[in-house]
Amino acid sequence: MMTSRERLAATLNHQEPDRLCVDFGAGFQTGMGVGAVHRLRQALFGASDHRVKVIESYQMLGEIDEELRQALGLDVVGVHGPGTMFGFRNEGWKPFTMFDGTPVLVPGQFNVTPAEDGGWLIYPEGDTGVPASAWMPKDAFFFDSTRRQEPLEEGRLDLEDNCEEFGASSPEEVGHFARLAHHYHDTTSYGIYMTLPGTAFGDIALVPAPWMKHSKGIRGVEEWYMATVTNQDFVRRIFERQLEAALKNVDRLAAAVGDRAQVVFVSGTDFGTQTGQFCSVKTYRELYKPFHQAVNDRIHKLTKWKTFIHSCGSVWPFLPEFIDAGFDVLNPVQCSAKDMDARTLKREFGRQLVFWGGGVDTQRTLPFGTPEEVYREVRERIDIFSPGGGFVFNGIHNVQSNVPTENLLALFRAVRDSRSA
């Protein structure tokens, strides 16, 4: 039998492994809401006073710990930076209770105040003395950035305002990545996934800078998307500055981590919607692709890492461009979107792209279907994507906190049955 690391390596090289390679929780795009993790643990291990850690505070993702990883037969662990989207570190854990009563642990500087609708406001660096940078509506399960866009004067834009966050990782941060990668490589047999800092050009979740106490520049979602059309030269100059730092980070992490990591998250910029595209292929080719290609080329020159792009929605028209830009892995494989039929994707691009996701529809089937429907869809997707390798099983984006536990159990029963078939 292959180890999990060998299984991931075979899968990434389009070789059929001994059994399906499975990931939940290695990436912040492949995880589970903390409520779902809590209830899944209770179903598997019985009720207890265990509190699940919220390891990604923006999306409120729960930690998949070693006990749960083994119980579910997962193959991949994640290496990420020490900080959060809100500028504080994942440390100093303290108890917190979600709207639905789920008991969790959050970082020490995770500070919220009541919003007008009864929801919660959260603050950059945990500082409640500055404007909130994100809001969770009442009875919801994750945060969205608040609008903090200052008035813009088109003729007086300052490049520095949109480049504050771009810089080479500190020795401390590089050391953090290296220690985790060395630990997982030397003490476990899991496959290793790593999130690169500063390589996601134009990721709309990062544009509002929810970690900054006072963000300047183009920080509104609408303003940013308009700028990619009306002020491409300015956006390109931002990306050029970002690229300088990104390549330094690649160089430093390549030296510190080496080939202990197998796959690295490069981009989370969405180019698709449910029914079409966010931008034209021409815009991608001219504005984004040169920067993706530069990062991927550096990675492939220095390491054996496979590169991972997370891009939601109907990205079919972009897939040849992603491949040409040097991406090896596509996530989340949103088969529910226009032109994203699973069989067609596998037939047309299955030898060039590893599909990491697409295993179940997390918008409809998993939250709203019956356990039988979940089981059937999971088995069908595995049958489509698995032959010939190149498929890491995961859902279509993160599992939400309110997914019925019986549906999660049906998902993992289908995975188990497919492995033993």
C-alpha positions in Angstrom: 0.0 0.0 0.0 1.2 3.5 -0.8 1.7 6.1 1.9 -0.4 9.2 1.7 2.6 11.1 0.5 3.3 8.6 -2.3 -0.4 8.6 -3.1 -0.4 12.4 -3.6 2.8 12.2 -5.6 1.4 9.7 -8.0 -1.9 11.6 -8.3 0.0 14.9 -9.1 2.0 13.1 -11.8 -1.2 11.7 -13.4 -0.5 8.2 -12.3 -3.3 6.1 -10.8 -2.6 5.6 -7.1 -3.4 2.5 -5.1 -6.6 4.2 -3.9 -8.3 7.6 -4.1 -6.3 10.5 -2.7 -8.5 12.5 -0.3 -8.1 16.0 1.2 -10.3 17.9 3.6 -8.7 20.8 5.5 -5.2 21.0 3.9 -6.1 24.3 2.2 -8.3 27.2 3.1 -10.3 26.4 0.0 -10.7 22.7 0.8 -11.8 22.8 4.4 -15.0 22.6 6.5 -16.9 25.2 8.5 -16.2 24.8 12.2 -19.8 23.8 12.9 -19.6 20.9 10.4 -16.3 19.7 12.0 -17.8 19.9 15.5 -20.8 17.8 14.6 -18.8 15.3 12.5 -16.4 14.8 15.5 -19.4 14.2 17.7 -20.9 11.6 15.3 -17.6 9.7 15.0 -16.3 10.0 18.6 -19.3 10.8 20.7 -20.2 14.0 22.5 -17.4 15.6 24.5 -16.2 18.9 25.7 -13.7 19.2 22.8 -13.7 22.6 21.2 -12.7 22.8 17.6 -10.2 25.5 16.7 -11.2 28.1 14.1 -8.0 28.0 12.0 -9.2 30.5 9.4 -11.2 33.3 11.0 -12.5 34.9 7.8 -14.3 31.8 6.6 -14.5 30.3 10.1 -13.0 27.0 9.1 -12.5 24.3 11.7 -9.3 22.4 12.3 -9.1 18.9 11.0 -6.9 17.5 13.8 -4.9 14.3 13.7 -7.6 12.1 15.3 -10.2 13.2 12.8 -7.7 13.0 9.9 -7.1 9.4 10.7 -10.7 8.5 11.2 -11.6 10.0 7.8 -8.6 8.5 6.0 -7.3 11.8 4.7 -4.0 12.1 2.8 -2.9 15.7 2.9 -1.8 18.3 5.6 -1.4 22.0 5.1 1.4 24.4 5.8 0.3 28.1 6.1 1.5 31.4 7.5 1.2 32.2 11.2 -1.3 35.0 10.7 -5.0 35.4 9.8 -6.9 37.5 7.4 -7.5 40.0 10.2 -3.9 40.6 11.0 -3.6 38.7 14.2 -1.9 35.4 14.8 -3.4 31.9 15.4 -2.4 31.7 19.0 -3.7 32.5 22.5 -6.8 30.3 22.0 -10.0 31.2 23.9 -13.5 29.9 24.0 -16.2 31.3 21.8 -19.8 30.3 20.9 -21.3 30.5 17.4 -24.8 31.7 16.8 -26.1 28.2 16.6 -24.5 27.3 20.0 -21.5 25.5 18.6 -18.6 25.8 21.1 -15.3 26.6 19.5 -11.9 28.1 20.1 -10.8 31.3 18.4 -7.4 33.2 18.5 -6.8 35.5 21.4 -7.2 38.7 19.3 -10.4 37.5 17.7 -12.6 40.3 19.1 -16.2 41.0 18.0 -18.8 43.5 18.9 -22.6 43.4 18.1 -23.7 44.7 14.7 -26.9 46.6 14.2 -28.6 43.5 12.7 -27.6 41.4 15.7 -24.6 40.0 13.9 -20.9 40.5 14.7 -18.3 42.9 13.7 -14.6 41.9 13.7 -11.5 44.2 13.8 -8.1 44.3 12.2 -5.4 43.2 14.7 -8.2 42.7 17.2 -8.4 46.5 17.7 -12.0 47.5 18.5 -10.9 51.1 18.5 -10.8 51.3 14.7 -13.5 50.6 12.1 -14.5 47.0 11.8 -13.1 45.3 8.7 -15.6 42.5 8.4 -19.2 41.6 9.4 -21.0 38.3 10.0 -24.8 38.6 9.7 -26.9 37.2 12.5 -27.2 33.4 12.4 -24.6 33.2 9.6 -21.4 31.2 9.8 -18.6 33.4 8.2 -17.5 36.9 7.7 -17.6 39.3 4.7 -15.4 42.4 4.4 -17.1 45.7 5.3 -16.8 48.6 2.9 -14.1 50.9 4.0 -13.3 52.5 0.6 -12.1 56.1 0.9 -13.1 58.6 -1.8 -11.0 58.1 -4.9 -9.7 60.7 -7.3 -8.8 59.0 -10.5 -6.0 61.4 -11.4 -4.4 61.3 -7.9 -4.1 57.5 -7.3 -0.9 56.7 -5.4 0.6 53.3 -6.2 2.0 53.0 -2.7 -1.5 52.9 -1.2 -2.1 49.6 -2.9 1.3 48.2 -2.3 1.6 48.4 1.5 1.1 44.7 2.0 3.6 43.5 -0.5 7.0 42.7 1.0 9.4 39.8 1.3 8.6 37.4 4.1 10.5 38.0 7.3 13.0 35.4 8.5 10.6 34.6 11.3 7.8 33.8 8.8 10.1 31.8 6.6 11.2 29.9 9.7 7.6 29.2 10.6 6.9 27.6 7.1 10.1 25.6 7.3 9.5 24.2 10.8 6.0 23.0 9.8 7.1 21.5 6.5 10.1 19.8 8.2 7.8 18.5 11.0 5.2 17.0 8.7 7.8 15.6 6.3 10.0 14.0 9.0 7.3 12.8 11.4 4.4 11.8 9.2 3.7 10.2 5.8 1.1 12.7 4.7 1.2 14.6 1.5 2.1 18.3 2.1 0.3 21.3 0.7 1.7 24.8 1.3 0.1 28.3 0.9 2.5 30.8 -0.7 2.3 34.3 0.7 1.8 37.2 -1.7 1.2 35.4 -5.0 -2.5 35.9 -5.5 -2.8 38.7 -7.9 -6.1 40.5 -7.6 -7.8 38.0 -5.3 -11.0 39.9 -4.4 -11.0 38.6 -0.8 -7.6 40.3 -0.3 -8.3 43.6 -2.1 -10.2 45.2 0.9 -7.2 44.3 3.2 -9.3 43.3 6.2 -6.0 43.0 8.2 -5.2 46.7 7.9 -6.5 49.2 10.4 -6.7 51.9 7.8 -6.6 50.7 4.2 -5.8 53.2 1.4 -6.0 53.0 -2.3 -8.5 51.0 -4.4 -10.1 48.8 -1.8 -13.7 48.5 -2.7 -14.9 45.4 -4.6 -16.7 47.4 -7.3 -13.9 50.0 -7.6 -11.3 47.2 -8.1 -13.2 45.4 -10.8 -13.8 48.6 -12.6 -10.1 49.5 -12.4 -9.2 46.2 -14.1 -11.1 47.5 -17.1 -10.7 51.3 -17.0 -7.3 51.6 -15.4 -5.4 48.5 -16.4 -2.0 50.2 -16.4 -2.4 51.2 -12.8 -3.4 47.7 -11.8 -0.5 46.3 -13.8 1.9 48.5 -11.9 0.5 47.1 -8.6 1.0 43.6 -9.9 4.6 44.4 -10.9 5.3 45.6 -7.4 3.6 42.5 -6.0 5.6 40.2 -8.3 8.9 41.6 -6.9 8.0 40.5 -3.4 6.3 37.2 -4.6 9.5 36.0 -6.3 11.6 36.8 -3.2 9.2 34.8 -1.2 9.4 31.9 -3.6 13.2 32.0 -3.5 13.3 32.1 0.3 10.7 29.3 0.8 12.3 27.2 -1.9 15.6 27.4 0.0 14.0 26.8 3.4 11.4 24.2 2.6 12.9 22.5 -0.4 10.9 19.6 -1.9 9.3 18.7 1.4 6.2 20.4 0.1 4.6 18.8 -2.9 2.0 21.3 -4.0 1.7 25.0 -3.4 -1.3 27.4 -3.5 -0.4 30.3 -5.9 -3.6 32.0 -6.8 -7.2 32.3 -5.4 -8.4 34.9 -7.9 -11.8 34.0 -9.2 -12.2 34.3 -13.0 -15.6 32.6 -13.3 -19.1 33.1 -12.1 -22.0 30.6 -11.9 -23.1 31.5 -15.4 -20.0 33.0 -17.1 -16.7 34.8 -16.6 -15.6 37.8 -14.5 -13.4 39.0 -17.3 -12.6 38.2 -20.9 -9.9 35.7 -21.8 -8.1 38.7 -23.4 -8.0 40.5 -20.1 -6.7 37.4 -18.3 -4.0 36.9 -21.0 -2.9 40.5 -20.9 -3.3 41.5 -17.3 -3.0 38.4 -15.1 -1.2 35.7 -17.1 2.3 37.3 -17.3 2.4 37.4 -13.5 1.1 33.9 -13.0 3.6 32.7 -15.5 6.5 34.5 -13.8 5.7 32.9 -10.4 5.1 29.4 -11.8 8.3 29.5 -13.9 10.3 30.5 -10.9 8.7 27.7 -8.8 9.3 25.1 -11.5 12.8 26.2 -12.0 13.7 26.0 -8.3 11.6 23.1 -7.0 9.4 20.1 -7.8 6.3 21.8 -6.4 3.1 21.5 -8.4 1.3 24.8 -8.6 -2.4 25.2 -7.6 -4.9 27.8 -8.8 -8.2 28.2 -7.0 -10.7 29.9 -9.4 -14.4 29.4 -8.9 -17.2 29.2 -11.4 -17.3 28.8 -15.2 -13.5 28.9 -16.0 -13.6 26.6 -19.0 -12.5 29.3 -21.5 -9.5 30.0 -19.2 -8.2 26.5 -18.8 -5.8 26.5 -21.9 -4.5 29.8 -20.5 -4.0 28.4 -17.0 -2.1 25.5 -18.5 0.1 27.7 -20.6 0.8 29.9 -17.6 2.2 26.9 -15.8 -0.5 25.8 -13.4 -0.6 22.1 -12.6 -3.7 21.9 -10.4 -7.2 23.3 -10.7 -9.6 23.9 -7.8 -12.5 23.9 -6.9 -13.7 22.3 -10.2 -17.2 23.8 -10.0 -19.1 21.3 -12.0 -22.4 23.1 -11.2 -21.3 26.2 -13.3 -21.9 26.8 -17.0 -19.8 24.6 -19.3 -18.1 22.8 -16.4 -19.4 19.3 -17.1 -17.3 16.7 -15.2 -16.9 14.2 -18.0 -16.0 16.9 -20.5 -13.4 18.4 -18.2 -11.8 15.0 -17.6 -11.8 14.2 -21.3 -10.4 17.5 -22.5 -8.0 18.5 -19.7 -7.5 15.4 -17.5 -3.9 14.8 -18.8 -2.8 18.4 -18.3 -4.5 19.5 -15.1 -5.0 17.7 -11.8 -8.5 18.2 -10.6 -8.5 19.0 -6.8 -12.2 19.2 -6.0 -15.4 18.6 -7.9 -16.3 15.6 -5.7 -19.7 16.8 -4.6 -21.8 19.9 -5.1 -21.5 21.9 -1.9 -24.0 24.5 -3.0 -26.9 22.1 -3.6 -26.5 18.4 -3.1 -24.4 18.3 0.1 -26.4 20.9 2.1 -29.9 20.2 0.6 -29.9 16.7 -0.8 -30.7 13.4 0.9 -27.9 11.2 2.1 -28.7 8.8 -0.8 -28.3 11.6 -3.3 -25.0 12.7 -1.7 -23.7 9.1 -1.8 -24.7 8.7 -5.4 -23.1 12.0 -6.6 -19.9 11.3 -4.8 -19.5 7.8 -6.3 -20.3 9.2 -9.8 -17.7 12.0 -9.6 -15.1 9.5 -8.3 -15.8 7.2 -11.3 -15.5 10.1 -13.7 -12.4 11.9 -12.3 -10.3 9.0 -10.9 -9.3 6.9 -14.0 -5.7 7.6 -14.9 -4.9 9.6 -11.8 -4.9 13.4 -11.6 -7.8 13.6 -9.1 -7.6 14.6 -5.4 -11.1 14.2 -3.9 -12.5 17.2 -2.3 -15.8 19.1 -2.4 -16.5 22.1 -4.6 -15.1 24.7 -2.2 -15.4 24.5 1.6 -18.1 22.5 3.3 -20.4 25.0 5.1 -21.1 24.8 8.8 -24.8 24.0 8.4 -24.4 20.9 6.2 -26.4 18.0 7.7 -24.1 15.6 9.5 -25.9 12.6 7.9 -24.9 14.0 4.5 -21.2 14.3 5.6 -21.3 10.7 6.8 -22.8 9.7 3.5 -20.0 11.5 1.7 -17.2 9.7 3.6 -19.1 6.4 3.3 -19.0 6.8 -0.5 -15.3 7.6 -0.4 -14.6 4.6 1.7 -16.7 2.3 -0.5 -15.0 3.6 -3.6 -11.6 2.8 -2.1 -12.5 -0.7 -1.3 -14.4 -1.5 -4.6 
